[in-house]
Amino acid sequence: MHNFKRPMRLGLIFHIILLTGVTTALHANTSPVGLNTPKELIYPNIDPSLSESLYPNEAATAKQIADIIELSIRKQYAADIALRDAHPKAHGCVRAEFKINETLPQNLIQGAFIPGKTYQAWIRFSNGSSNAKQADIKKDARGMAIKLLAVSGKNLSDEATSTQDFIMINHPVFFANDPARYLSFMQDINSDKFLKKLHIPFALGAKGTWIALNTRNKISNPLQTRYWSMVPYQLGLGTNRQAVKYSARACSTVVSPIPAKPQQNFLRDALRTSLQEIDACMEFLVQPRTSSSMSVEDSMTEWKEDQAPFYKVATIRIPQQVFDTPEQNKFCENLSFTPWHALAEHKPLGAINRMRKVIYDQISRVRHEMNSTERFEP
């Protein structure tokens, strides 16, 4: 039996990185605006001018992946509260202010990035592992999902919403590009057959396997960790639109040590302690693409900062607060984060983001249906 455990654990390791920040939420001052009834999704159009290109059978592949994940969730949570398939363990959902810089370069004044504008926001910090009971000291991907409220403009979501979501993890690249390879990986990790588990590294390839393993690490405090969008987004409309990536980091470079004897949920404890003592500060950064060689379809290759620098566009202030309450935690579980809660000026780019539209929507609907809860956006 011992020899079987390692490959199966490897499959779970890869699964945790699959979908970053699938869901999130907070605050009781909201009203339901969506229904759980699924509707036909229109697969996103590509933008050849920004070098997007469809893979063969991409839309059908996205639906196959969503169906595999749905089946897994229905089996795993048949007799329990259905959680997210990835990032089910939250360290906390916190209230925040997202203030755009008073001055910005003209090419960055697009969409939600209005100089001097302050948005109220909710932020969810999480572990990536599909095991919601996993100890925080285990190596893992860590997520930061931001939801801006009351954002004016045309929203790309199929829901009636005025939110803008930014979804990030603490690693700059994703482990897959090709939808067919992605599907093969999903089939392997959800298979009951041992040989399928052994096939996982072949499904991802050498580079994808290396990225998946290196996405896992240890952190001491979610507020002191840097996060990246991994995949690109459009910034702006018309002839001046460009491809960018996002990042967030602490305003301070101070990093607390990991406790000598960390508790099961020590990252939640660290977040709670930090926000009892002082406001937290983070910076939100935008990285404009500087060369067409920086592919929007290649989410496995980092855009090096020495070639494409990041620019600070906003300051995130997380005020002192008590966030760890049953009401707030429950509310948090009922909202969904998706890259497609976005203004047209911040359209998601690339195959991974296009597939996310199908996958995120279907999994969110399934989870809410199983829990008999209404989907809503604040």
Steps between C-alpha positions, in 0.01 A plus 500: 500500500779741578613519139155610387471802727767719348361511143149560632624784718682639197168511319347703780799733498441580134127536549539780756649729241234434237263788552616801692255671730189340355274664754478766765276745682387704793289761673128485562406818312424309181198371317467191279526585133571166335327166457649153529331400176777446244480678168689464177834673530648673201863399468728806499611648172872529437687823426755430223637853536621403849632168362222278633437179306261213561622147563325212317166409662571745781140576602401131503811416703411765759155343538653154541728628777208670674299175485788303653530746789123504552491122528787510750323760717171311493674182614721664763225706661198276442419498873661828608517873432653540156823701504706644219691241299819705548587756766226373735688602816485872568737671741249782513286736299572860586359845426738725311540830317653500153623852425628585155811722487434871468713505185559227244666472159239569234514147361398357842198728551253241376191327633491491878837677525364853544759725670403579860200262500447286812303175482368296788612143458499151644812285496519126557830334593517122463693177471488330163466137602171324434532365854331766714640343816864508391735659753628842395863395555476264202649629176219637289388765252356811673224709351397866519170592338386864491147616431448872434148627564286757318717510188335701224509386139410211271565169677591184308326271749182317409363617835359840591800623694715807552798319648856472370696191609877452500611140560859418594723241664851523640674377184554691173408227249242228442582134438316448171427672169348243269134414575549141381791452741294663773212257433736202508631617837146534638407154379809356668459659842131411517552139394478212746762310304854495636662508155312821423656662806843404373417667168455846661857624434468387137170684465657823624840454339834577665451877518141475624597250768787720616271804522230307688748378759665839540168677549484331840681672785472612862404849614477665842223756441263553204550877532876469448490289184525609138233388255477493118216464250708240309294560186452821298216750473405775263537859619299762315283498189548586135833550330679583827410175676793292624575172676598514867545281805425584863681458830451595865760527775536633853596865539767392749780252432484363857414130509409325825661166580292183481410387856720229646190293576234621260136420570274338241361836390791727588459714187149598611645571844772718344244693297277546806788618719630741236162668456444528872816708534527726196366576152661294226635651179556339161583633154319403181723491192449484124756357256448622141635270231801655329557250220287278277730215603320512838219270392149538640441130426813382683408515868795275587765762419561795731519852363830599658483820704831630366342495153144594596489692830201511733342835583313570822143611419326466837547467875297239685422594858362221718380674818512352847198274530344187642437282196485153653130477583256221406281744307784642295657162435167363380441800279846454355419146392203613294666740256694413188817650359565476128727690260184571302358726769681771308456821309548477125822699552635212712398209278678171584736378227638162398372142493516444877285808561257409219451153645457648847181670384337161439661314789455763773137565410401134494677411825358802680147407392548137605630596844214740565244251373635227729491738797155636409635855506449791264787633294548870558743785458531793742 
